[in-house]
Amino acid sequence: MSFLGLGGPPDDDGVEKTPEEKAAEEKQKRQRLIAARLVVAGVGLTFLVVGFVDFITKSH
């Protein structure tokens, strides 16, 4: 299995999935994408805040 389950072959063993299973997988993909975006946004916001505080404290 690849890191975070990305890029690997599907684990379907050649069995056709029901529409409910496909919908559940799509929902899980969307949730992972949203979670990843939130992590990136949080890291970016942290860098902005730290940079701003550093700028303010060094200017005085």
Backbone torsions as a table, in degrees:
resi	resn	phi	psi	omega
1	MET	NA	136.7	-178.8
2	SER	-83.1	170.6	-178.7
3	PHE	-57.7	126.1	-178.8
4	LEU	60.4	16.8	178.5
5	GLY	72.7	18.8	-178.1
6	LEU	-100.3	142.9	172.1
7	GLY	82.2	-2.7	-179.7
8	GLY	-91.8	170.3	176.7
9	PRO	-69.6	151.4	179.1
10	PRO	-65.1	148.0	-178.3
11	ASP	-95.7	48.4	-175.4
12	ASP	-98.3	-9.8	178.4
13	ASP	53.7	29.8	177.8
14	GLY	76.2	8.3	-179.5
15	VAL	-94.8	130.7	178.5
16	GLU	-69.1	135.4	-178.3
17	LYS	-91.5	149.8	178.1
18	THR	-74.8	159.4	177.1
19	PRO	-57.3	-32.9	178.7
20	GLU	-66.3	-41.7	178.3
21	GLU	-65.2	-40.9	178.5
22	LYS	-63.8	-42.0	179.1
23	ALA	-64.4	-40.0	179.1
24	ALA	-65.4	-39.2	177.9
25	GLU	-65.3	-42.0	178.7
26	GLU	-63.6	-39.7	178.1
27	LYS	-63.8	-41.3	179.1
28	GLN	-65.5	-38.8	177.7
29	LYS	-62.4	-44.0	178.9
30	ARG	-62.9	-41.1	179.6
31	GLN	-64.6	-40.8	177.5
32	ARG	-65.1	-39.4	179.1
33	LEU	-64.6	-42.8	178.2
34	ILE	-64.3	-42.3	178.8
35	ALA	-62.3	-41.9	178.9
36	ALA	-64.2	-41.0	178.6
37	ARG	-65.1	-38.4	177.8
38	LEU	-65.1	-38.5	178.2
39	VAL	-64.2	-46.7	179.6
40	VAL	-62.1	-42.5	179.1
41	ALA	-64.7	-40.2	179.0
42	GLY	-64.6	-41.6	178.3
43	VAL	-65.7	-43.5	178.7
44	GLY	-62.1	-43.6	178.7
45	LEU	-63.9	-38.5	177.6
46	THR	-61.5	-45.4	178.2
47	PHE	-62.2	-39.4	178.1
48	LEU	-63.3	-45.9	-179.2
49	VAL	-64.3	-45.9	-179.8
50	VAL	-62.8	-42.9	178.2
51	GLY	-63.0	-41.4	179.7
52	PHE	-65.6	-45.2	179.1
53	VAL	-63.1	-41.2	177.8
54	ASP	-61.7	-42.8	179.2
55	PHE	-63.4	-44.8	-178.1
56	ILE	-66.0	-43.3	-176.0
57	THR	-72.8	-28.0	179.9
58	LYS	-84.1	-18.3	-177.0
59	SER	-80.3	-13.6	-178.6
60	HIS	-104.0	NA	NA
